[in-house]
Amino acid sequence: MNSFYQEIPNPWFTMWRHPRETVRMYLQAGSGKWLWILAILAGIKLFLDNADAQNVGDQIAFGNIILLSLVFGPLVGIFYWYLFSGLFTLTGQILGLPGRWSDMRRAVGLSFVPLASLMPFWVIKLVLFGSEVFTPWTPVLDSSLWLLLLIVLFYLVDLVIGGWYLVTLSRSVAEVYECSAWLAFALILLSSVVFSVVLSFVLLFFV
């Protein structure tokens, strides 16, 4: 038997190329190793991404943004992990596909590896660019061609790995559904769209 299947693999390495096999091993072993750490790191990354996209540096001090990301980022990751694990499980059950919530939690948690792996890039960005990451006013960046090229490179890497995260998520969910990655991707999109529509209607009554 291939040595890959003889023990639980390290997801930080195997999820990039063998997501289905890694998820399968985790499901067979009932392991939860690394899942909480992956969800927390992914949540911090998503929190910082949102702060960057919203230019929150115009209203909130740089140090406070970092503090908020460390406090609320983990909550964001855990909430995202549990919410979408439940949504994907429910969608599968409605459509007659196999899969338990506990298994889906493992699959979704493991799929966070690409997102969590981007955290070192965020640390480098914060050190090099400081508060200019969170504001449209960037005098230091504008004064250096090398810094501009570097931050563009960071965004390109983030885009590519973000795309690979979707591939990893689709393959991971497919292992639980016991279907193709393409079908899993379609069901992920369906779950996300339904959730967005329902949330929009709910907000209409409370906002």
Secondary structure, 3 states (H helix, E strand, C coil): CCHHHCCCCCHHHHCCCCHHHHHHHHHHHCCCCCHHHHHHHHHHHHHHHHHHHCCHHHCCCHHHHHHHHHHHHHHHHHHHHHHHHHHHHHHHHHCCCCCCHHHHHHHHHHCCHHHHCCHHHHHHHHHHHHHHHHCCCCHHHHCCHHHHHHHHHHHHHHHHHHHHHHHHHHHHHHHHHCCCHHHHHHHHHHHHHHHHHHHHHHHHHHC
